[in-house]
Amino acid sequence: MRKSVKTAVVAGTAVAVTAVAGAAYAAWVASGTGTAAAKATTAQALTTENVTVVGDLYPGADGDATLTIHNPNNYPVKVTTVTGTGITVTTTGGSCAPANVSFANQAGLQLNVPKGESKTFTLSKVVHMVADAEDGCQGATFTVAVTLAGVSAAA
C-alpha cells in the first residue's frame, strides 16, 4: 500500500509540473494580425546660385567655375551631373554673343550636399572662350545657367 501511495504522489507531482510548464508556455505565446503604414516624402528641387568663372577668360582659354548648391531636403544628396542650359552675357558698351563662351557638361560627379544645407564646389576647366572671340567680349561678364541631377545619399 505504501508503494501505491508513493506512485500516486510521484504521478501527481509529474502531472502538476507538466501543467505548470504548459501554463507558463501558454502565458508567453501571443499572436495577432494588423497593418502598418508610412508615408514617403516628396523630393524637393535643388537650387543653385550663379555659376561664376574663377579668373579671367580670354580667347582660347579654359576657366574653372564655382557654383553653390542648396539642398532643401531632409536627407543628403549626391549631385552626379551638371548641365549647362544657357549663357547670358553682360557687356559694358560692346557686343559679345553668348556663343563666344561654352560650358562643358559634367557627368559622373560626386558632389555631396548635406541635408538642409548649401555647399560651394569648383568645377575645373569647364568654361571655354573661343579662340576668335569678338572684341566686344573684353570686360564682359558671363553667367551660366545649369540644371542638376543627383540621387539621395542617405546611408
N, C-alpha and C positions, 0 to 999 in steps of 0.2 A: 504494500500500500504506500509505503513511503516512496518507492520508486515512481509510482504513477503521479504522486503529488509533485515530485521533483521534475518529472517530464512535463507536467502541466505548467509548472512555473517557468521552465525553460521555453516551452512553446508559446506561452503567453507573453513572455518578455520579447521573443523574436517577432511576434505579431505587433507588439507595441512599438518596437524600434522601427519596423518596416512602415508602420502607419505614420509615425512621426517624420521619417525621412520622406515619405510620399507627400505629406502635408507641406513640408519645407520646400520641396521641389515645386509643388503647385503654387506656393506663395510667390515664387520668383519668376514664373513663366507668365508672360503677358503678350498679347498680340493685338493687332488692330489694322485699320486701313485709313487712308486720308489722302489729301492732296496738299501741295505747296506751290507757291507762285512767287516769281521775282520779275521785275521789270528792268530791262536794259536801258541805259541812257542813249541819247542820240548824239553822235559826234558833232562837234561844232567846228566851223571852218577856222583854219589857221590864218593869221594875218601877218603882213609884212609892213615894215616901214620902208622908206625909199631905199632902193638899191643904189649905192654910191660907188664911184670908181675911186680906188686908192691911188693917189699920184696923178700926174697929168698924162693925158693921151696926146699923141702926135701921129702924123701919118706913118702907117705901118706898125704901130706899137700895140702891144697887148697890155691890159691892165687888170689888176685884181679888183674885185668888187666885194663890198660888205653889205650884208643885209641883216636886219633884226627880225626874228620870227617870234610871234606871240602865240602861245598855246593856251586857249581858254578852257580846255578840257580838264576833267578831274583825273586824268591819267597822263603819263608821259607819252610823247610822240616822237617817232624817228622819221625825219624827213629824208626821203630817198631820191627825190627828183625836184630840180628847179628848172623851170622852162620859161624862157623869155617870151613875152607876148606883145611887146611893143616898146619903141624907144621914142621919147619926147625930147626935143632939142629946144633949149632956151639960149638965144644969142643976144649980143649987145650991139646990134646995128647991122650985122652981116647976115648972110643967108647960108644955112647949113642943113642939108636934107638928112633925115634920120638914117637913110641908107649908108651914110658915111661911117656908121658905127654898128657893130653887131654884138650879140650876146651868145656865147656858146652854151647851149643847154647842157645841164648836168644831170647824170643818172648814176645810180649805184652809190649814192651818198649815204652817210651815216650821221646825220645832224640830229643829235638828241636834244629835245626841248622838254624840260621838266613840266609837270602839270601846273597849270595856272601861272606860268612864268614866261618871260621874254628872254631870248638869248641871241647874241650877235655872232655871226660867222663871217669869215673871209673866204671867198672862192678865188682860187689862184688862176690868173691869166684867162679870164672868161670874157672880158670886154676887148674888142678889137676895133681899131680905126683903120680904114682902108688906106692904101699907100698913096692914092691920088685924091685925098680929101680936099674939099673946097677951102679956099682961103677964109671964107666966112665961118668956118668951124673953129677958128682961133678964138680962144676965150669962151667958147660955148660950154654950156652945162648939159649933160646927157642924163636923163632919168630913164631907168629900165623898169618896165612893169613885168612882173613874174607871176606864175602860178606854181603852187607847191603840191607835191603828192607825198604821202607818207603813211605810216602804219602805227598802230598802238605799240608802245614799247613797254607795256606793263609786264612785270615779272610774273 
